[in-house]
Amino acid sequence: MNLLLLYLLLFKAVITSFSGMASLPVVRQDFVVTRHVLTDRQLNTAIVAGRTGPGPNGLYLVSVGYYVAGLPGAFAGLIALITPAFLIIPMMSWIGRYADIPRIRSAIRAVILASAGLLLAASIPLARDAATGPLAIGIIVVSFIVLAFTRIESWWVMLAAAAVGLGGKLVS
């Protein structure tokens, strides 16, 4: 497969999804069903490889690129993942020039609210998965209260939550 086409297909998957795994139907349609360059088994393996390491859920696209075109394909997948971050910089400078226009301001507010809604929708399954017992639920509730109502830096909260979680594992 042509590397430019591979990049464009992976980029399409990245920009048409708001969370990493939401791109899966697009990737499967493009690579397994339409172009037959991957099998379902290879796609499943790419997902497992992407999900086992740290980083975003969409990191599996690097593995998809690797399966399709080796190391150059993995590089195309990585570039497709980071392209939106680089495109937002000039877009923000353009929006900044027109931010005083009421329609643009309203559009920006709408995008912020939509992003917050999508973040909330994506966080609920993660919270369900993380709330595995009373200790975890307690950490979640206390962390939320501390972050919402104090000015304590989030890394202190994460450090304390990790210490409490590790202490709870040692006790049990």
C-alpha angles and dihedrals in degrees: 000000000000111000093225091054090046090051092048093049092048091045089052089053091050097049095043094058133062096200128038100251094043087079091062097093091050092048093047093048093048101041107026106028106028106029101022093216093128135038124221088250092055090047090051090049091050090052092050091047091050095046098047095063127064119269139062123338089242090065088097087080089075088058090047089054090049093052091049101044111000121237094344087053091050088052090050088052092050092049090049089053095051099038095086090055090055094045092054093063097065090037091056092050089051092048090047091062091055099035093110092063108099094225092051091046090051091048091050091050090049091052091048092050092046090050091050090050092049091047090051092047091050092045097055095069089045091051091049089051092048097046096081099145147349094287093052092046090050091051090049094049096044092045091051092049093047094047095044099045107029137052094236113137114254094235089062089053091049091048092050092046090051091049092049091046093050091045090052091051092050092050095049 
